[in-house]
Amino acid sequence: MERRNFLRVAVVGTAAAAFGGANWREAFAAGAQPGPSPYGPLQPVNSSGLVLPQGFSSRVIARSGQKVAGYTWHAAPDGGACFADGTGWIYVSNSEVPLVGGVGAIKFDAQGTITSAYRTLNFTSVNCAGGATPWNTWLSCEEIDRGYVYETDPWGVKAAVRRPAMGRFKHEACAADPVRKVVYLTEDVPDGCLYRFRPTTWGDLSAGTLEVMTGGTETSGPVGWAPVPDPDGSPTATRNQVSGAKRFNGGEGCYYADGTCWFTTKGDGRVWAYNASQSTISLTYDDSLVPAGTAPLTGVDNVTRSSGGDLFVAEDGGNMEICIITRDGVVAPFLQVPGQSGSEITGPAFSPDGSRLYFSSQRGTSGSSSGGITYEVSGPFRR
């Protein structure tokens, strides 16, 4: 048997055992392979500069350095999320630049018209990704050594609060699990870890226990968790404090839904699934297990999920695409941003009703952090 096929069979088999023989859908997703998109082929580039499936439209809602409803949109837009606001919604976006960093927000009415824009966090550093909480705050993460997590108010009314109990390390993204009452966190270094923070009181991130995932080098099977003795990370980095901490090569995006925490690792082109109820991991996608030259998804980065259960994974580099991984284990391009090879796609997030997808090209056509472009895509998303 050819080595790639052998590895794929091995991955699917071990995932099936981990998830239970009856759940073949999740087991098959461990070996997600290229196939036809449920949205059909991509069409020619449109007036917004995007390549989309038929039936979808797009618009540019913000450009770095230009005014949006009176607010100058920040440089290097990165991780983002949407929050319901009455009949409208808010899209928040990090700024991945040193010293200034922070978070900006755009508010929409029920028809999708921009009504206001504003700043919710200032003077932090390299705010990369983050995650939304069930109590409607945005956790903005610093991607620097011994960086912090900041809890911010999407409405910009309450002052942002630093959350040191969530650990000081090179943060990337996080995702809240309301069932187990924990927040998962990724770490963007080649020998990084996956963490979870267990607040003393759910809904209050001021105190709690930081834990790190433990286990061997296997890509599927059971894993454990152990407390990190010193979340401050000095003098010993958090990832090096627990013997047996499981290593992940460059943690990136993170998203929780329906008992699963999906997270990506850019160093090896993988999308992982942590089954929270069984405390097992498996591979949803691994670009090395796709026949050579056919991988539609490379440079995995931020990840989100539609209300219909499909994953949408943004590329840092690659072909500048957002790819879909369907519920049935098919991976295919959903959209492409041509002519911006010096950029990366960041901050994918769906509006509360699931009809609009927001994201940014962090450096746009210029290849500079001052050239960021933020888009909205509308259309018949599967729900």
N, C-alpha and C positions, 0 to 999 in steps of 0.2 A: 504494500500500500504506500502511495506517495506520502511524504512526511507531513505535509500540511493537512491532508485528509485524515491521516492517522491522529494528529494532534486534535483536530476538530472533533473527531469521534470520541476521543478521550475526554475532552472538555464537556461535550454534551452528555456523555455517560455519567461523569461524576456530578454534573449539575443535576441530572435527573435523580440521582440518589440523594443529593442534598435537599432537593425540594419535595421529594416524594413522588413515587411513580405515577400518581394520578395527574400531576400538574405538568403535562407535556408542553403546554404553551410556554411556561417560564423556562423549562428545560431547553426547549428549542432555541429560545432567545439567547441562551448562552453561546450559541454558535451562529449568531446573526450573520447572514451572507447577502451579497449583492442581489438585487432583484428589481422588478418593476415597481415604481412608486404608486401608491394608491391614488395619487393626484395626477398621474400621467406625466408625459415628458415635459421638459422645460421649454418655454417659448422664447422667441427673440427678446433681446434687451428692451426694457420699456423706458418711458420718459423719465423715470426716477433713477435709471441706471442699474436696475436689477433684472435678473433673469428669473422668472416665476412660472409656475404651472398655469395652464389655461384656467380662467375664471377668477384669478387673483389679481389684485391691484395694490399699488404702493404709493407712498408719498414720503418726502423728507420732512421730518418735524423739527429738526434742530441741526445746527452746524456749530462746531466749536468756534468761539470768538464772536458769534453773531447773536443778536437779541432774539429771545423767544418770550413773547408777552412781557417784555421789560427786563428779563433776566438774561445776562450774557452766558450762553451755554458753555459749560466747562470744557477744558482740554481733555484728551484721552478718555472719552467715556468708556466705562467698563461694565461691571456687573450691575444688574438691574432687576426690578420686580414691579408688579402692578398691585394696587390696593383699591378696593371698592370705596367709592365716595358718593354715597347717596345713589342717584341714578347714573353718575359718572364714575370716573376712576382717576388714579394717579399713577404715573410711571416715575420711579426713582432710578437714578443712575449715579454710579461712583465715578470719581475722577482719579485715574491712575498716574498721578504726577507727584513728585517729591514735594514735601513741605506745605504745599497748598492743598492738594488732595481734596477730600471732602465728598459731598453728595449734593446733587441737584435734583429737582423734581419738576414734572410737568403735569398740570391738572387738566382733565378733559370733562366736558359735559356729556349728557346722554347721547348726543349725536356725534360725539367724537371731536367736537370743536375745542381747540385749546383755549382755556379761559385764564390761566395764570401759570407762572413758572417762578421758582425761587430756590434758595439755598437752604439745606437742612443740616449741614455739617461743614465746618471750616477748619483749615490749618492742621490737617492730619497728613499722613504721608503714604503715597502709593496705595490708594484704596482700590483694591482689585475687585474681588467679587464679594459675596456675602449671602444673605438669605432673609426671607420674611418670617416673622413669628406669627403664631395663631392669635396673638393679642395686638396685631396690626402695627408692629414696629419693623424697621429695616435694620439688620445687622450689617454694618459696613466693616470690612476686614482690611487691615494693613498688610501688604505683602513686603514686609521688611523683617530683618532679623529682630526678634523680640517685639514684633508688632502687636498691636492691640485690636480688639473688637470694640466697635462703638455702636451703641444702640441709639437709633435715630427715629424721629417722628416724621412720617411721610407728609403730614400736614404742615410741618414747620412751626408748630406752636410750642411744643415742649423742647427744652434744650437737650442736645445729644449728651449721652452719658457713656463714659469709658467703662468697659467691663473686664478688668484685669483677672477676675476669677476664671474667665474662659481661656486663660493661658496666653503666654507671650511667646510667639513663634512666627514663622513666615506664613501667615494666614493666606488662604485663598478664598474658599467658599464655606458656607454652612447651611444646614437644613434642619428644621425643627420637626421632631417626632412627638405629636401630642398624645399618642397612646402610651408610650414608655416614658414620656415627659423628660426627654433629653434633646440636646442639640448636637448634631454631628458636624465635624469640622475637618477640612482637608488642609494639607501642608505642602507648599510648593517648593520642595527641595528633592534632589534625586534619591535620597534615603529617608524620605519623609514618612509620616504615619497618618492614620485616620484616628481622630479623637471623637469623644462625645463628652458633653458637659451635662452634668446632672444637677440642676438647681436645687437648692435646699427647699425652696418654694416655687412651684411651677408658675411662671409668669413674672418672676423676679430673678433677674440674672446677676444680682449683686453678690451672691454667695452660692457655693455649691462645690461639687467634686468634678475635677477634670480627669477623664480616663482615656487610656490609649488601647487600641485594638492589639491583641496578642495572637500569635500563631506562627506557623512555619512559612515556607516559601510556596506552598500549594496555591493554585489559583481557584480552587473550590474546596468546600468542606467547612467544618465547624471552626469557629474562632472564639476568642474570649476577650475580656476587658480587664484592665488593671488600673488602679489609681496612679496618677502622676504625682510623685511626692512634692515637687516644687513647681507649680504652674508658672511661676515667674521666670523660669528658664535661665537662671543665672546662679552659679557659674556654669552649670551643666544644662545643655539644651534639653527641652522637654522630650524630644524623640530619643534621647540617649539615657534616660533615667530608669527605664524599666527593661529588665532582661526579658527577651522574648518578644519585644514589640515588633509587630508585623510591619514590614517596609513596603512603601509604594513609591514608584518612580515619578515624582513630580505631580502631586495631587492638584487637581483643577476644579471643575464644576462639581456641584453636589445638589441633589434634589430628592425630597422625600414625598412619597405618596403610597397609600394602600399597603402599608406594611413593608415597603422596600425603600432603602436609601440607595439611589444610583449616584455614582461618582466616577470621575474620569482621571486618568493618569497620562500626561502628555509624553513622558519619557519612553513609554512602550506602546502608545496608541491604543489604550484599552478603556472600555466602559465596564464598570463593575456594578454588581448588585449585591447589597447586603440585605439578607432576609432577616428582619429584626425579630420576628417571633421565634425563629429557629436558631438565630445567631450563627448563620452560615453565610459564606460569600460564594459567588460564582461570576463568570465572565459573561456579560451581555454582548460584548463585541471586542475583538482583538484583530487589529489590522494585519498582524503577522499570520493569522489563520485564514486569510482571504487569498485566493490564487494571485500570484505575483502580477502586479500591474493593473489589477482590477478593483482595488480597494476604493470605494467611493468616498470613504470617510478617513481622512488623515489629519494629523495635527489637532487631535481632540482637545476641547476646551470646555467652555460653559455648557451646561445642560439644563433643559427644562422639559416639562411634560404637558401634553395637551389634555383637555378634559376627556378626550376619547381614549387616552392610555398610550399614545405614541410618544416616544422620546424624540426631542429635537436637540441635536448636538452641533454646536458651533465650532468652526475650525479656526485655529491660530495658524495662518498660512494655508497649506494644502492648496485647494482650488478656490479658496475663499467662499466656501459653501456652508449652509446649514443643512445637515443631513437628517433624515428621519430614520428611526429604528422602529418598525411597526410592532404591534402586539404579537404578530405572527413570525417575528424574527427576520424581517426583510430590511436591509439598509439601502437607502437610495438618496440622491440629492433632492432636497426640497426647493432650495433657491441658491442662486450664485450672485456674487458681487464682482463683476468683471472689471479689469483695469485698475485694481487696487491691491496689487500683489505685495506692496510694502506695508500692508495693514493686517488686522486680524478682526474677526467677528466676535462681538462681546454682548453681554447683557440680554440674551433672549428671554422674553417673558410674555405671557398671554394676558390679555385683558380679562377681567373677571367673568365675562360671558363667553370667553373662548373664541371670539370672532376676529380678534386682531392680535398680531404678533409684533412685538417691539424688539429692536436690536440696534446695535451700533457697529459701524466700521470705525475702529478706534483711531486710525490715522488717515482714513479716507484716501483720496487720490494723491495727496502730497507726500504721504509716508511719514508725516510729522504729527506729534501729539496735538498740534494746533489745528489739524485738518480733520478732526473727527466728524462723522456724519451719523445721525440717528434717524432710523426709519420706522415706519409703520406699514405692515402688510395686512390687508383685509381679504377675506374670502371664505369659501366653504370648508373650513377646517372640520375634520371628523370629530364628532362629539357624541 
